Amino acid sequence: MLHISRHMSAIVRTIQISFEQKVCFTRHVFDVSNVLLRDVLLEGVQGQVPKVLLVLDESLDNARPKLGAEMAAYFAKCKQRLELVCPPIILEGGERVKNSYFHVSEIQSHIDRYHIDRHSYVLAVGGGALLDVVGLAAATAHRGVRHVRVPTTTLSQADSGVGVKNGINAFGKKNFIGAFSVPFAVINDFEMLSSLPVRDKRAGYIEAVKVACIRDAGFFEAIERDTARLREFAPQAMEQLIYRCAELHVNHIATSGDPFELGSARPLDFGHWAAHKLEQLSEYKIRHGEAVAVGIALDVVYSRRMGFLDTASSERVLRLIEALGFDLFANELLNVDSSGDCVILKGLEEFREHLGGRLTITLLKGIGKGFEVYEMNEPTVFESIQELQARHNDRALKGPLAKVSQMLLR
């Protein structure tokens, strides 16, 4: 409550704004017979032909050489109702695109050139990094133009692409420059996943493990049951995982009471304090999903060592991550600075600083039961790192020995 003295006055009002967060699921979104995208873009439009500026991930364009022609044919069929203002703008994907503001300005220059206004659309088709860059450009041009996402990777369909955050990296920090902006719609096209490299197909699994660990023990058990099919990238298993993971993320954003992270807690970033620093330390050679796998493993072991999590539950989580094809350790965890201090620990302060306020880290007290702590015991963090290193080395040794044993038994 604002207390006003006799020497001042103030006008205080509460401004309430509601957003609709819509995530659609389909296949072959740019097939001329699929009306989903057309209907989404025409929603709420009366008596006008909305403009569409389309930005396409370069890696997807290379993997699907016919996609550009499919897009052109789609909008040609809808030309009486939608205007594609130019051929798709091809932009590089991957984390490197987030390391400069140049690409944001490039998209904004096209928004200006083609007179994309707040009743037009910027349509982004690609992986999470491209969606971040395009989303930031859309959120800041004209103070916000309508933005539609078509995520095309497992990770972006399950997690980043269905959220409300956009950003690029700056000053050596992940997502330092960004904006919260609810996309007009998200359209997950499951067929897009078929052309992904194995590494990118797997990457999104870890975000499902993350949200299951902190929110849904039943989902965790479902992932355990489906592990073999997920390792083989069986489409039905992947689609079920993506749908439930996306649903849990959207539920949190819509019902947590803090969709734009005005407080100090980031529960959906379980395992991410170390992951973001790992990506930076590896110069982004370690992909986001791979870094999150290590970060979750670190916080799971830490939770057990601190007495929060029982040994059996800890082992279940670690084995599931390994079974899905992820490593639990990266050498960058051992990096030290000129003073001999463990660099990964700087990720804690950077994590706190990103939101400000009090350091708030999500840990586990059971599968499906996340909780928050406000400090981390640094010696125990380092002991957890050493445990993961020992586990990694043991697995690396057992692999060749197992092959030798099989050969001797033949």
C-alpha angles and dihedrals in degrees: 000000000000113000112210121204123208088258096063144033135202142187113224124184135164113234114203122192124178124206131197114219109201124185116180128190125210146132128245094011092183096049106121089232093057109090097181098098092043092051093047092051093047094049111120093003116127128182097349141085107236119221121235126203110193124202118191129197110246094220090053091048089053093047092047108035092176095053095090091054090048090053092049091050091048095054092040088061090050096042093119089060106024131038119211097201097204141349114291113290107234114218128176115254132211130068094300091072088063095056096080137044088220094091092050089054090046091057091044090054089057090047087056096042095052095038096241104182134183091279092052129078138241106204117198120195117185148053128330097272093054091046089053093053096043091044092054091050091050093045093054103038110093084354087290136349125196112280126196121190128207102185112201105186131072091243096050094043092050100039131348099039094054095051133086101242129103127177154137132222121258140163089018092299131117115250093349092152115047151108139230109240127159108225116235086236142339120219117195111200106194092194090066089070094067094078096049121116113249092254092057094042090058098043097081094054092078094060088056090051088049097053092041090053094054101032119015126036090180091058090049090054090048091054090049091052092048097045096109093049092045091052088055090046093237104188097226093050092047093048093050091050093048094047095051094042091051091047093053092049093049091046090055094048092048099042109026093086091232108071094153095045098244091157129060101260126095105176094166087061094067106154093010102106090075095031095061091050092047091055090052094046091051091048085243094299084124106070121229095254092048091049091049090053090057092043093052091047090052094051092044092054090044090051090053095046091050090053096248098111129043120241096244093054092046091053092048091056094046093047092049092052090049093045090055089058104261130132117234096208139050125188090232088074087075098051114128131193128231089280092054093250121143105256096206089067089066085071089074094062092042089051091051093044093052089070100017122217122074124353105258120184125180115225134168132259092171140346105292091014116100121174136176133251127186102210138032125218102233097203089053091049089054092047088052090052090051091050091053090048091052091048091049093049091047092053091046090053095045093052097067092037090054090052091050091049091052091050092050091050093055 
